[in-house]
Amino acid sequence: LKFLSKEKNVFLQKIKNTMYRTLIIILFLWADTKLFSSEHSVNYSFTQLSIEQGLSQATVQSILLDHKGTLWIGTQNGLNSYTQEGIKTYLHHSDDPHSLPSNYINHLTEDSLGNLWIATPKGLALYDAEQDRFNTTISQAIYSSIKVKGGIWFGSENTIYCYDYHSKKTKIIHIKKQEKKKNINMVDYRIQKMVYLDKNKILVGTRRKGIYSYNCQTQQFSLFIPSSPNLLTSLYITLDQHIYTSFYGSGLYCYDQTGKIQEHYTQTNSGLNNNYILDITEHNGKLWLATDGSGINQFAPHTQQFSQLQHIVGDYSSLPVNSITLLYKDQEKNLWAGSVRGGIFCIKETYIKTYKDAVLNNPNGLSEKSIISLYEEKNGKV
């Protein structure tokens, strides 16, 4: 019995030693993240939602986190809401007037009253949260929106629909007035983006006819940036008031507040790895550029340097896909990306890179899942 008791004590001591060593390793890896981050490059982790998790379709057109914490995901085939309970899908049904006008979601926005609006090629719908249904308010295609004092505006083809909260009525503004002897191609005047230049001026980006400035006081349009042969894909104004635009296949343009061009970045004259930029946003002091086929480019204006986040085959910690349709920063400053055939994913900074098992001699993974030792290099990397 004494022998058995002694063996039991030795066994328990081994367990305690193992747990102690494990705890020390965990504390070492997680301690003083700020110090570690100052000496090593930032990595990113990606939390993905796609068809496998219940998304109605894998190509994402718009993302919105509403004031209640519900994540809304607009795809080319249905609208999805994501909560703690899971994913719920909303579709158009021809026999239901309170369903979506179309399954193809162009744009999602929440106004300053907390109302959710869904823009489609066949109309604009207002979500009724109490009834969990939709009311179509405009029967025309809507592509963009902007919040204004006392209401919200919606961009269509050559037309801005101005909705007033108080009266609940909508008035119409046209960019180009129809002339008797001239036919206007309304599609060319499709309003892709609307952003504030200052408190009294709104930049209105059209598909093919340039970017206009709308003066809220005089209620007049003036051409701000001339048209480009290619389609406008993004329009963004940074915190330091630089205007950035992208036209499909033409790289990245930078303008000052007067509309004068400052820089034009392409694959041939900069570190940009793809001229096909679909969206632009500012995050952590850098411009993030969503490209069609080359992942995400990060641009640091103060150094004029580009860096890339890309999907690497066999590297499970790399970007999930390389065709990125949009970038969205929610009110909690989380960055989301929508993609072609890859759903959406949340992008988080991390200073630990995760390696999973991979085929032999693959530099992006481990040859075996079981880790039996750790080694610290002279530069502090474990």
N, C-alpha and C positions, 0 to 999 in steps of 0.2 A: 504493500500500500504506500509505503514511504517512497518507493521507486516511482510509482505512478504519479504521486503528488509532485515529485521533483521534475518528472518529464512534463507534467502539465504546466508548472511554473516556467520552465524553459520555453515551452511553446507560446505561452502568453507574453513572455518577454520579447520573443521574436516578432510577434504581432505588433506590440507597442513600438518597437524599434522601426519596423516597416512603416507604420502610420506616422511616426515622428519624421522620418526621412521624406515621406510623401508630402507632409505638411510643409516642411522646409522648402521643398522644390516648388510647391504651389505659391508660397509666399514670395519666394525669390523671383518667380516669373511675373507676378502681378504687382510687386512692390515698386513704388516710385516710378509710375508710368511716365510722368512728365520728364524726369531725368532721362529715362530710356528713349523717349520720343525725340529729345533734343539731339541725340547722337545717331539715330537711325531713321531711315526713310519710312514714310507712312505707308501702311498697307490698307486694304479695304476689304470688308466683308459684305456679302450680298445675300439678302433674304428674299427669295423669289416666290412669286405667286403666279401660277400658270394653269393650264388645263388640268394638270395632274392634281392640283389643289381645288379644282372646281370652277375655274374661270370659264366663262361661256365661249371665249375665243382668245387666241394667243397674240393677236396684233392689237396693241393698245394705242388709242387715239388721244385720250385725256385722262387725267388723274385729279382727284379732289379729296382732301380731308376736311369734312365739315365741322361745325362748331360742337357737335355732339360726339365727335371722335370716330364717326363712321367713314371708312375709306371707300370712295366711289371710283369705279374703274370703267371707263367707256371704251368699248372695243368696236371692231368692224362688224360684230354680230352680237349685240346685246350690251346692256348696262348691268354692272355687278356692284353690289354693296358688300363690304367686308367688315364684320364685327367679331367679337369674341365668340359668337355663336357659329360663325363660319361665313360662307359666301352664299349670297342670294342673287339670282339672276332675274332681270326684267327684260321682256321681249315685246315686240309689236304683235298684236293680234287684230286681224282685220274686222272681227266681229265685236271688238271691245273698244269703245271710244275713249276709255280712260287708260288705255295702254300707251306705250311710246309711239310717237308718229313714225319712227323708223328704227330698225335695229342697228343702223350705222350711226355711231355717236361721233359727232364732229368736235364737241366742246362741252365742258362742264364748268359751272361757276356757282358760287354762293354769294348772294347780295348782302348788303350791310344789315338787313333785317333777319338774316339767317335762312332765307328761301333758297332752295336748290333748283337751278335751271339746267335743262338738258337740251343742247342744240343738235339738230340732225339735218340731213338734206331735205327732209319733208316737213320741217317745222320745229318750233320751239315749245318745249313742255315745261310746266311748273309742277314740281313734285308736291303732292298732298300727303304729308307725313301721317296725319291722323287716319286717313283712309288707305294709306299705302297704295296710292294710284297717281295718275298723271292727268293734267289738264293742258291741252294744247292751246297756246295763246296766240301764236303767229304761225301761219301755214306756209311761210316761205323758208328757204334754207338759211340757216344761221351758222356762222363760222367762228365768231369771236365775241368778246364782251369787254366792258370797262365800267367800273363803279364811278358814279358821279354824285354830286351833292343832290340829295333828294330823290335819287333813282338809280337806274342802271341802263346802259346802252348796249345794243346788240348789233353786230356787223353782219350784213347780208351782201348781196351783189349790187353795188353802187348805192346801197341804201343803209342808213343807220336807223334802227328802231329805238326810240327814246322812251323808256317806261318810267312813269312818275309814281312814286310810292303813295302820295297823298290822294291823287285823283284816280289812280289805278288805270290811267289811260296812256295810250302810246301815240306819240307823234313821229313823223318821218322826216329825215334829212337825206337829201341826195348829194353825192359828191359831184357828179357831172349831170347837168340838166340835159334832158332829151331835146335835140334839135330836130326841127321838122324835116330837113333835107339830109340829115345824118343819122345813121343807125349806130347806136352804141353797143358794143359787145359787152354785155353786163358781166360776163364771166371774168373778163380782164380787170374789171373794177371790183372784183370780189374782195371783201375786207378781211384780210388774213389776221391782222394784229391791230390793236389799239393800245397805246401807252401814253402816259402824261409826260410832256416835255417840261412844262412848269404848271403852276396852279391854274393858269388861264388857257393853256394850249395843249391840245391832244394830237399826237401823231397817229395818222391813220394809214396803215400799210395795205396797199392793194396788191392783187395777184400779179399783174403785169404793167400797171400804169403808174408806178412810182409810189412815193410816200408823201402824203399830204399833211399839212398842219391846219388844224381846225381851231380858230380863235373863238373861245366860248363867249367873249364879250361882244364881238362884232358878228358872230355867227357866220363867219366866212371861211372858205377853204382856200389855201394857196399851196402850190406845189413846193415841197420842201426838199425832196431828193428825187431826181429824175428817174424815169423808168429804166429797167434793165431788160435785156433780151430774155433772161431766164426768170423763173418764177420766184417770188419772194417766199422764203421759208421761215424766216425768223426776224424779229425786231426787238431789240432790248436796250434799255438805258441803265447804265451802271450807277453806283452810288456817287461816283465822282463826275457824273453827268456826261460821260462819253456815250455816243450812240453807236451800237453795233448792229449790223444787218448781215444776213446771208441770203444769197440767191442761189438756187439749185445748180450745183456744179461750178460755182464761181468763187468759192472760198469765203473769207471773212473780211468785211469792210468796217472801218472805224471812221466816225464823223464827229465834228465838234457840234456845239449847240446851235450853230447857224446853218448846219447842213453841209459844211465844207468837209470834203474827204481828207482824212489824216493819214490813214494807212489802208493797204489792201494786202492781206495775207493769203498766200496760196501754197500749194505743195512745192512749187519751184523756188519761191523766194523766202521760205520760212520752214519751221519745224512742223507745220501742219501736215498731217499724214493723209488727209482726204478733203477734197474740195466740196464734197456733197454734205453740207451741214444742214440738219433739219431743225435744230433748236439750240437756243442759247440761254444760259442762266448764270448768275453770279453766286459763288459759294466759297466761303472761307478765303476771301481775298483773290480768288481766281475766277476766270471765265471758264465755264464748262460747256463744251460743244458736243452735241449729239450728232454723230455722223451716220451716213447710210453705208455701212459695211466695214468701218474701221474702228468701231468702239467709241469711246469718249476721249476727246482731246481736252486737256487742261492748259489754259493760257494764262501766264503771269504777265500782265501789262507792264509792270515796273522793270522786269528783266527781259521782256520780249521773248520768253522761252516757252516752248510747248512741251508737254509730256502726254503720255497716252495710257489709258486703261483699255485693255483689249482681252478678248476671249482667246485663250491658248488651249488647243486640244490636249487633253490629258491633265491639265492643271485645274483642279477643282476649286482653287481659291481665286481664279481669274474671273473676269467679267463673264456673266452667263452667256451673252450673245453679243455680236458685233454691230447689228443693225438697230440703232437706237432712234425711236421716233420722237421722243419728248423727254424733257427734264422738268421736274416739278419740286419746288421747295415748299413744304407745308408750314403752318404757323408755328410749329414747334422746331422749325429749322432742320427737319429731316429731309434728306434729298432722295427723291424717287426717280426712277427711269422707266419709261415705257418702251417696248421693243417690237420688232417684227418677228412674230412666231415664238417669242420667248416670254410673253406676259409682262409683268412688272417686277421690279426688285428695289428694295430699299438699300441705299449705300451708306455704310458706316465706316468711319475711320477706326483702324485698329493697329496696334503695334506688335501684334503676334500674328504670324503667318501660319496657316494650318496646312499641313501636308497629309494627304491620304495615301493608301497603298496604290501602287501603279505597276505597270509592267516593268520587267527588269531593264535597267539602264535608262529609264525615263527620268530626266533631271527634275521633273515637276512633281515627283511623288516619292513614296517610300517603298522599299522592296518588301516590307513586312509591317503589319499593323502593330505588333507587340514591340514596345520600346523598353529596352533593358538598361540603357545608360544615357547620360547627358554629358556634353562637353562645352565649355565656355571658351570662345576664342579670345585673343588678346584685345580685340576691339569691343568686347562685351557682348557679342552675339552668342546666344546659346544654341 
